[in-house]
């Protein structure tokens, strides 16, 4: 997965970010043949929160990081910007961008997390749309607004380097200071029997033990389950002795604000009525994402985490 940063900034003087240029005007068409074809049209900041939620449901590669609630809670409502890419009258791609001002250096920064979104449901993936989305982002935020643009694409490296090639061709470069991360992808379209068979021997054994322990699993989206997770998290952090790098309280607020269809799924395992382990996942597009997990002290004696 491309978890490293691609970034570029126009070499001319940077225009400091302010709320004045946060909200864009009408859409525009590109004319640079080397970067974008004129049959693609980008609308800037024309979608409201409800419309953005509706648009997310059209795409397989949508994620919680591109929801309006996540962006506004993490960066502030006034620091969001949105692009909707059309080909003719059809919406083919979208992207949420968060905007930040770095006062010491007087530099505005535009960040894209897990975007752009361009794999529309029921349609074959067209790499040209990804190219047009990147060109749109570059044109609006790097060239027009003179912001420092950083992109964490929601793509996986299959050895062909298609996405890296497009980004580099459009003037981006990899930020080598960010460590290359790895992501495990698991195809769950196969039967449970085959999935179980493909597990390691120790995993299969622990899973079998967990299933025999008569653990009770509760799944939901409510704040009561998130509270259980936080209690278990506190025990786990105290046990391991490290400081979290995630603001779990902000994710709690995000969960409250998200519409029901986009909420994170919380699963809590209990032993004899006592919660011992929990995980939090998100599945907005066609890929489920494991976000957080926690095991209470009592849960160390069970295999609840394997079951979850």
N, C-alpha and C positions, 0 to 999 in steps of 0.2 A: 504493500500500500504506500502511496505517495504521502507520507506524513511529514516530509521535509518542506521547507518554505521556498516558493518561487517568488522573487520580488524584483521590482524595477521602479525607477522614479525618473521622471523627465529631468534632464540636466539643467534646465532653466531654473530660475528662482522659484522656490516652493511657496505656494500660497498657504498661509496658516489656516488650519481648519477652524470653522466657526459655524454656528447654527444658520447663519445667513446662506451659506452655500450647501447646507445639509440637505435641503429639500429641493430636488431638481424640478425642471419645468417639463415641457412637452417632450415627446420622443423625438428621435432623429434618425436619419439614414446615413450609413457610411458610404464613402465614395472611394476609399483607398483600395484599389484592386488587389494589392499584395496582402492585405489583412482581412478584408471583409467585403462580401458581395452586397450589391445594392438591394437584393430582394429580401434581405434580413433587416428588421426594424426593431430598435431597442427603445422601450419606454422606461423612463427614469422616475422613480418615486411617484408612480400613479396608483399603486395598490394600497388599500388600507389593510388593517389587521385581519378583518374577516375575509377579504378577498385573498390575502396571502395564505391564510389557512386553507382556503378552497384550492388554491393553485398547488400547494404542496401535495395534496392528495392525487394529483395527476401524474406524479413521477415516481418511478421505482427507486431512484437514488436519493430521495428526500431523507433527511435525518433530523433529529431533535436539535442539532446545532444550527440548523437553518430556520427554526421556528421563530416567529416574532417574539414570543414570550422569552425564549432563551436569550435572544439578542438584547431585548430591552432590560431584562433583569441583570444581565452581566455587564452591559455597557451603557444603559440608559436609553429611554425611548427616543430622545432627541438625537441620538448618535447612530441611528439606523438609516440605511439607504437600501433601495431595492430596484433591481433590474428585471424587466420582463422582456424576453426576446421573442419576436414574432417572425415567422416566414409567411408573407402574405397576411392573412387574417388568423393564422393558426399560432397559438402559443407553443413554442418548442423548447424554451429554456428559461430558468429563473435563477436569481442569486440574491442572497441577503449579504450586505456588507456592513461591518461596524466601523465607525469613524472615531479616531482618537487624536487629541492634540498632545504633543510632547513639548511642554512649555520651555524647558531648559534649552532645547535646540530649535524651538520655533518651527517644528515640523509636524505636518498632519499625516496621519497614518490610516490607510484603508485596509482592513483585514477581511479575508474570506475564509471561513472555517467550514470544511466539508462541502465545498462548492467549487464551481457552479453546479447546478442541478440541470440535467439535460436528457436523462434516459426516461422518455415518456412511456407510460404504461400502454401495452398493446402495440408498441411500435419497435421496429428494429433500431438498435443503437446506431446513430449516424455521427461519426467522428467530426464531420463538418460542423455540426451544431456546437460541439465542445469548442472547436476553433473559433466560431463566431462569438461564443460567450466570453472567451478569454479576450478576444479583440474588443468586445464591448466594454469589459472591465478596464482594460488598458486605456481605451479612448476616453471614458468618462472620468476615471479617478486619477490616472497618471498624467494624461495629456491635458484634459480640460481643467481639472481641479488642482493639478500639480501636487498630488499626494503621493506618499510612499506606499506602494501597493504590495501586499504580501498575500500569497494564496497557499492554502493547505488543501489541495485537490482531494476529493473523495474518490480516488482511483487506485487501482492495484497494478503493480508492475508484473506483467506477464512475460517479460523478456524482450518485447518488441520495441519498448521505449517510445511508443506513439505519443503519449502525453508529454513526456519530457521534450521531445522533438518540437512539438507545437509551441510549448511555452518558451523554449529557447529561441525558436524562429521569430517569435513575437517580441523578443528583447528581454525576457526574464532570465535570471540565472539562479542556480541552486544556492541556498544558504548553507555552506559547508560547515558552519558552526553548530548546526542542529544535527544531533545524532540520527542516523538512519534507523527507523523503527520497523518492526515486523508485526504483521497481523495474521492470525490464524483464521482461515476461512473454512467453514464446514457446510457442505451441501446436505441439508436435512430433508430433501425431497425423496430420498430413498426410504425404505421401510425401517421400522424401529429395530427389527431383527438384524438387519445389515449394519445399522448404526452401532448397535451393541457389539456385534461381532468385530467391528473395526476398532473398538476401544482396546487399550493396552490391558494386559492380563491383570495388573493390580487394580486398574480402574474398574474392570468388570467385577472383580471380587468385592471391592468396596461398595459398588453399586448394589450388588446382590445382598450384601449385609444390610445396607440402608433400607432396601425394600422389605426385608424380613423384620426390621425393627418397628414396623407399623408407625412410621413417622406421618404426621399430618401436615399437609402443605396448604396454605391459604394464599390465594392470588387475588390482587386487587389494585386499585389506584388511589385509595384513600390516604388521608394524612395520618390516620391512626397506624397504618402499616409503615409509613415513613418514620414515624416516631419510634416504632419497634426497631427499625433498622438503625436509627441514630444511637439508641441505647446499646445495641450490640456492637456498633462501630466504636463507641467510646471504650468498651471493654477491650476490643481488639487492639485499638491504638495504644491503650495503656499497657497491654501485655507485650506488644512488639516494641514499644518505646520510640516511635517515630512521629514526626509532625506531618499532618496531611497537606498535600499540595492542591487539594480540591476544596472549594467552598461549598460544603454540603448543605449549609443553610440556604444558600441562594438556589440550589437545585430544588430544595423543598418549596420555595416560593414559585419557582418555575412550574413545578408539578401542580400547584394550586391554580395557576393562571392558565395552563394549557387546556384547550377544549378536550372533552372526554376521549375523542377519537385519536388524539395525539399524546395522551398522557403516558408516562412511563409505567411499565408493569412491575409490580412489587410482589415477590414471592417469599413467604416466611415459612420455615419448617419448624414444627413443634415436636417435642418429646414429652408425652404425658401432660399435654396442655401448656408446657413452658416453651416459649420461643427460644431457639438455639442458633438459628442461622437464617440469613436472608440475602437475596440478590435483587438488584434493580436493573431492568433491561429496557430497551426502547426498540420499537419496530414500527416505523412510520412508512418506509418504502418496502422493498422486497427483502431487506436484510435486517435481521435482528442484531442489536448491538448490546453486548454486556457492558454496563456502565460501572456499577459498584457491587461490592459484596462484603459481608461481615459475618464473623462467627463469634458468638458469646463464649465465655469461658467454659460453660457447661457443654457447649456444642463440640468441644474438642474430643469428647468421649464418644461422639456419634459420627456417622458418615453422612450427615445431613447435607453438607456442601456438595457431595458427589451426586446426591439425589436431585438437588436443585440444578 
